[in-house]
Amino acid sequence: MYLKLDNGNIVYPYSIQNLKVENSNVSFPRNLTDELLERYNAYRVYPKSSGFEDDYTKDIEEVTPILSGSIYVQNWNVTDADQATIDKRKEIKWDEVRKEREQLLKESDWTQLPDSPITGSKLTEWQNYRQSLRDITKEPNPFNITWPTIPS
């Protein structure tokens, strides 16, 4: 990630390809140093977490990087998501949870077959595990699922 300073204005995003196109008469080395980039008013932008990547109730938008000390870092605008967006994200997450649940049920189907070597209390553990998987959609929040432990 890069940016370019153009007459005091920040051009972002900016790429090495942009730099090469704008300076087609220059043969750049494979590895561009920060010093070389600076000669062309181009600067690396260092990644920085917004701190809200896992919060489905927030909208996160990358905005113009900021100068932090002597380097540019990513900058984020974090706002509350509207209810329709939150509901859609939950719907998508519930679909993911159901797919995971179905996979775990398939992987444990063999425990319920008549010729399964599992019997007695171990069979009951597997049956309880499978029922807990079926009940997973009764949990209130698909982003905070407590998955049952696979019997050993």
C-alpha positions as CSV (number, residue, x, y, z in Angstrom):
1,M,0.0,0.0,0.0
2,Y,1.3,3.4,-1.0
3,L,0.3,7.0,-1.2
4,K,1.6,9.9,-3.2
5,L,1.8,13.5,-2.1
6,D,0.8,15.7,-5.0
7,N,1.0,19.5,-4.3
8,G,0.1,18.9,-0.7
9,N,-2.8,16.5,-1.5
10,I,-2.7,12.9,-0.7
11,V,-3.4,10.5,-3.6
12,Y,-4.5,7.2,-2.1
13,P,-4.5,4.4,-2.9
14,Y,-1.4,4.6,-5.0
15,S,0.7,1.8,-6.4
16,I,4.1,1.0,-7.7
17,Q,2.5,0.5,-11.1
18,N,1.1,4.1,-10.9
19,L,4.6,5.3,-10.1
20,K,6.1,3.4,-13.0
21,V,3.5,4.7,-15.4
22,E,3.9,8.3,-14.3
23,N,7.7,7.9,-14.6
24,S,8.0,5.7,-17.7
25,N,11.4,7.1,-18.6
26,V,12.8,5.8,-15.3
27,S,14.1,2.3,-14.8
28,F,13.3,1.4,-11.2
29,P,15.0,-1.4,-9.3
30,R,13.1,-4.5,-8.3
31,N,13.1,-3.5,-4.6
32,L,12.2,0.1,-4.0
33,T,13.6,1.7,-0.8
34,D,11.7,4.2,1.2
35,E,14.4,6.8,0.2
36,L,13.8,6.1,-3.5
37,L,10.1,6.3,-3.1
38,E,10.4,9.6,-1.3
39,R,12.2,11.1,-4.2
40,Y,9.0,10.6,-6.2
41,N,6.8,11.8,-3.3
42,A,5.5,8.3,-2.8
43,Y,5.3,6.7,0.6
44,R,4.5,3.3,2.1
45,V,1.4,3.0,4.1
46,Y,1.7,0.6,7.0
47,P,-1.2,-1.5,7.9
48,K,-3.0,-0.7,11.1
49,S,-6.0,-2.5,12.6
50,S,-9.2,-0.6,13.1
51,G,-9.7,-2.6,16.3
52,F,-13.3,-3.5,15.2
53,E,-12.7,-6.2,12.6
54,D,-14.7,-8.7,14.6
55,D,-17.6,-6.4,15.5
56,Y,-20.5,-7.1,13.2
57,T,-22.3,-4.1,14.6
58,K,-19.8,-1.6,13.1
59,D,-19.2,-0.4,9.6
60,I,-15.5,0.1,8.9
61,E,-14.3,2.3,6.1
62,E,-10.7,2.9,5.2
63,V,-10.0,6.6,4.8
64,T,-6.9,8.7,4.0
65,P,-3.9,7.4,5.9
66,I,-2.4,9.6,8.6
67,L,1.2,10.5,9.3
68,S,2.2,8.9,12.6
69,G,5.7,10.1,13.5
70,S,7.7,9.6,10.3
71,I,5.4,7.0,8.7
72,Y,2.0,6.8,7.1
73,V,-0.5,4.3,8.6
74,Q,-3.9,3.2,7.6
75,N,-6.7,5.2,9.0
76,W,-10.3,3.9,9.6
77,N,-13.7,5.5,10.0
78,V,-15.8,3.3,12.4
79,T,-19.5,3.9,12.7
80,D,-22.5,2.0,14.0
81,A,-24.1,-0.2,11.4
82,D,-27.8,0.2,10.8
83,Q,-30.2,-2.5,12.0
84,A,-30.8,-3.8,8.4
85,T,-27.0,-4.3,7.9
86,I,-26.6,-6.0,11.3
87,D,-29.6,-8.3,10.5
88,K,-28.1,-9.2,7.1
89,R,-24.7,-10.0,8.7
90,K,-26.4,-12.2,11.3
91,E,-28.3,-14.0,8.5
92,I,-25.0,-14.7,6.6
93,K,-23.3,-15.8,9.8
94,W,-26.2,-18.2,10.7
95,D,-25.8,-19.7,7.2
96,E,-22.1,-20.3,8.0
97,V,-22.9,-21.8,11.4
98,R,-25.5,-24.1,9.8
99,K,-22.9,-25.3,7.2
100,E,-20.4,-26.0,9.9
101,R,-23.0,-27.8,12.0
102,E,-24.0,-30.0,9.1
103,Q,-20.4,-30.9,8.4
104,L,-19.8,-31.8,12.1
105,L,-23.0,-33.9,12.0
106,K,-21.9,-35.7,8.8
107,E,-18.5,-36.4,10.4
108,S,-20.2,-38.0,13.3
109,D,-22.9,-40.0,11.5
110,W,-20.9,-43.2,11.7
111,T,-21.3,-43.2,15.5
112,Q,-25.0,-43.8,15.1
113,L,-24.9,-46.7,12.7
114,P,-26.0,-50.1,13.9
115,D,-22.5,-51.6,13.3
116,S,-20.7,-48.7,15.1
117,P,-18.2,-50.0,17.7
118,I,-19.5,-47.3,20.1
119,T,-21.9,-48.5,22.8
120,G,-23.2,-47.6,26.2
121,S,-22.2,-44.3,27.8
122,K,-20.0,-43.4,24.9
123,L,-22.9,-43.8,22.5
124,T,-24.9,-41.5,24.8
125,E,-22.1,-38.9,24.8
126,W,-22.2,-38.9,21.0
127,Q,-26.0,-38.7,20.9
128,N,-25.8,-35.7,23.3
129,Y,-23.1,-34.1,21.2
130,R,-25.2,-34.5,18.0
131,Q,-28.3,-33.1,19.8
132,S,-26.2,-30.1,21.0
133,L,-25.2,-29.5,17.4
134,R,-28.8,-29.6,16.2
135,D,-29.7,-27.1,19.0
136,I,-26.9,-24.7,18.1
137,T,-29.3,-22.4,16.2
138,K,-31.1,-21.8,19.5
139,E,-28.2,-19.7,20.7
140,P,-28.9,-16.0,20.6
141,N,-25.9,-14.7,18.6
142,P,-24.2,-16.5,15.6
143,F,-21.1,-14.5,16.3
144,N,-20.7,-15.9,19.7
145,I,-21.4,-19.6,19.4
146,T,-20.3,-22.1,22.0
147,W,-19.7,-25.2,20.1
148,P,-20.1,-28.6,21.9
149,T,-17.0,-30.6,22.6
150,I,-16.5,-33.7,20.4
151,P,-16.5,-36.8,22.6
152,S,-13.2,-38.5,23.0
